[in-house]
Amino acid sequence: MEALRVDNIKKSYTLAEGEHKVLCGLSFTAELGKITVLLGRSGCGKTTLLRLISGLEEADSGSIAVPEGLKLGMMFQEARLMPWLSCRENITLGLGENYEPKELAKLLATVGLEKFAEAYPHQLSGGMQQRVALARTLAQRSQMILMDEPFAALDYFTRLQMQQEVLRIKAMLGTGIIFVTHNIDEALALGDKILIMQAGFIAQEINLPPTSARDVLQEPYLSYKKQILQALVQ
């Protein structure tokens, strides 16, 4: 399947003090089976770009080409689970009664929640709630997942665990992911391609060597980190 393509996207908002340009002619591609990271400071347009790709907003100009048959899913910073529904019910919400039990069992196993199908959100840790949110996105048979800083509210160790979970699921299912973060180490741990965003532009693109495990405290990732920091402070 072809890559998702973003071509010369521009987006502005009209505020009381005048027009505020958010995206200023931004282009890139995102492939299935790879993680494309959008990295940058708060306010640089990362979340707006995800909303445009998902169809929640419209661009002023430019185009977003989603290959025919490619189904998009979105995962937010908050798990956004229904507190009165079980883990199983949250995952299958909106799918009706036709979701096969075997398929649900396989999905629960994929995200490591086999024993928690009937648990309620208040009985789950923050990381487990995000696993439910991820499973809910996968249940929609999403082939490209848009992730808007989904682990920002998690503690350091849970965040590392969820990063490994994302890498495992990507390798298992061949899912494409567009991942928004302002955390450089997270970008280096996850990204096949890192797009450094500044003031509505892509200031730099870094393609990382394929690997299943990365130590961001060792080379070549320390050099990549220095390169990213230099790009972000320009």
C-alpha positions in Angstrom: 0.0 0.0 0.0 1.2 3.5 -0.8 2.4 5.9 1.9 0.1 8.6 3.4 1.2 11.9 1.8 0.9 15.4 3.2 1.7 18.0 0.6 2.2 21.8 1.2 -0.4 22.0 4.0 -1.2 25.5 5.3 -3.5 26.3 8.3 -4.2 29.6 10.0 -6.7 30.6 12.8 -8.3 34.0 13.1 -7.8 35.4 16.6 -8.8 38.7 18.2 -5.3 40.0 17.6 -5.3 38.9 13.9 -4.4 35.9 11.9 -2.3 33.2 13.5 -0.4 31.0 11.1 0.0 27.4 12.5 1.2 25.4 9.5 3.1 27.1 6.7 3.5 24.8 3.7 4.4 21.5 5.3 5.0 18.2 3.4 6.0 14.7 4.4 5.1 11.0 3.9 4.3 8.3 6.5 4.6 4.6 5.6 2.9 1.5 6.9 5.1 -0.5 9.2 7.0 2.5 10.3 6.8 5.2 13.0 6.9 8.8 11.8 7.6 11.1 14.8 6.5 14.7 14.8 8.8 16.4 17.3 8.8 20.0 18.4 8.0 22.5 21.1 4.4 23.1 22.3 2.6 25.4 19.9 4.6 24.4 16.8 1.5 22.8 15.1 1.9 19.1 15.8 -1.6 18.5 17.2 -3.2 20.7 14.5 -1.5 18.6 11.9 -2.9 15.4 13.4 -6.3 16.9 13.4 -6.0 17.8 9.8 -4.9 14.2 8.8 -7.7 12.7 10.8 -10.3 14.9 9.2 -11.3 16.7 12.4 -10.3 20.0 10.7 -9.8 21.3 7.2 -6.6 22.8 5.9 -6.6 26.3 4.2 -4.6 24.8 1.3 -2.5 21.9 0.3 -3.5 18.2 0.2 -3.5 15.1 2.4 -3.6 11.9 0.3 -4.7 8.8 2.3 -4.3 5.7 0.2 -7.6 4.0 -0.8 -8.6 1.5 1.8 -6.2 2.8 4.5 -8.1 3.1 7.8 -6.9 5.8 10.2 -7.3 5.6 14.0 -6.5 8.3 16.6 -5.2 8.0 20.2 -5.2 11.0 22.4 -3.2 12.1 25.5 -6.0 10.9 27.7 -7.4 7.4 27.4 -11.0 8.8 27.3 -12.5 5.6 28.5 -16.2 5.4 29.6 -16.0 4.8 33.4 -19.2 2.8 33.5 -18.0 0.3 30.8 -15.6 -2.6 31.3 -12.3 -2.9 29.5 -14.0 -5.3 27.0 -16.9 -2.9 26.5 -14.7 0.2 26.0 -12.6 -1.7 23.4 -15.7 -2.7 21.4 -17.6 0.5 21.9 -19.4 1.4 18.6 -18.7 -1.9 17.0 -22.1 -3.5 17.9 -22.6 -7.1 19.0 -20.9 -8.5 15.9 -17.3 -8.3 17.2 -16.1 -11.9 17.4 -15.1 -13.1 20.9 -12.1 -14.8 19.4 -11.0 -11.5 17.8 -11.5 -9.7 21.1 -9.5 -12.3 23.0 -6.6 -12.0 20.4 -6.7 -8.2 20.7 -6.6 -8.3 24.6 -3.6 -10.6 24.3 -1.9 -8.3 21.8 -2.0 -5.4 24.4 -1.4 -7.7 27.4 -4.8 -7.3 29.0 -6.1 -10.9 28.9 -6.9 -11.0 32.6 -8.6 -7.6 32.7 -11.5 -7.9 30.2 -14.1 -7.3 32.8 -12.2 -4.7 34.8 -13.4 -1.1 34.9 -11.2 2.0 34.3 -10.9 2.9 38.0 -9.4 -0.5 38.6 -6.7 0.0 36.0 -3.4 1.9 36.2 -2.7 4.8 33.8 -0.6 2.6 31.6 -3.3 -0.1 31.5 -5.9 2.5 30.6 -3.8 3.6 27.7 -3.5 -0.1 26.6 -7.3 -0.2 26.5 -7.3 3.0 24.4 -4.7 1.4 22.0 -6.8 -1.8 21.8 -9.9 0.3 21.1 -8.1 1.9 18.2 -6.8 -1.4 16.9 -10.3 -2.9 17.2 -11.4 -0.4 14.5 -8.9 -2.2 12.3 -6.8 0.9 12.0 -3.8 0.5 9.8 -2.3 3.9 10.5 -2.6 5.2 14.1 -2.3 8.9 14.9 -0.9 9.3 18.4 -1.0 12.7 20.1 1.4 12.5 23.0 -0.4 9.4 24.4 2.1 8.8 27.2 2.8 12.4 28.4 0.8 11.9 31.6 2.5 8.6 32.6 5.3 8.1 35.0 8.8 7.5 33.6 8.8 3.8 34.0 5.3 3.2 32.6 6.1 5.5 29.7 9.1 3.3 28.8 6.9 0.2 29.1 4.3 1.7 26.8 7.0 2.7 24.2 8.1 -0.9 24.1 4.5 -2.0 23.7 4.1 0.3 20.7 7.3 -1.1 19.1 6.1 -4.7 19.7 2.6 -4.0 18.2 4.1 -2.2 15.2 6.4 -5.2 14.5 3.6 -7.7 15.1 0.9 -6.0 13.0 2.8 -3.9 10.5 0.8 -0.9 11.7 1.9 2.6 10.6 2.1 5.2 13.3 2.3 9.0 13.3 3.5 9.9 16.8 3.5 13.4 18.3 5.9 14.2 21.1 8.0 17.0 22.5 10.3 14.4 24.3 13.5 13.9 22.4 14.4 10.6 24.0 10.9 9.2 23.2 11.3 10.3 19.6 14.7 8.5 19.4 13.4 5.4 21.1 10.4 5.0 18.7 11.0 6.8 15.4 12.0 5.3 12.1 11.8 8.9 10.9 11.8 12.0 13.0 10.4 15.3 11.6 11.5 18.3 13.6 8.8 20.9 13.5 9.4 24.6 14.1 6.9 27.4 13.7 4.7 25.4 11.3 7.6 24.1 9.1 9.6 20.9 9.1 13.0 22.2 10.0 14.8 18.9 9.6 14.2 15.2 8.8 16.2 12.5 10.5 16.0 8.9 9.3 17.1 6.4 11.9 18.6 2.9 11.2 16.1 0.1 11.7 16.5 -1.8 15.0 14.3 -3.5 17.6 16.0 -2.1 20.6 17.7 1.3 21.1 19.8 2.6 23.9 19.4 6.4 23.6 22.3 6.9 26.0 24.7 5.4 23.5 25.9 6.3 20.0 24.7 7.0 17.4 21.7 8.3 19.4 23.6 10.8 21.5 24.8 12.4 18.2 21.2 12.4 16.9 20.1 14.1 20.2 22.7 16.8 19.8 21.6 17.3 16.2 17.9 17.6 17.3 18.8 20.0 20.1 20.7 22.2 17.7 17.8 22.3 15.3 15.3 23.1 18.0 17.2 26.1 19.4 17.8 27.8 16.1 
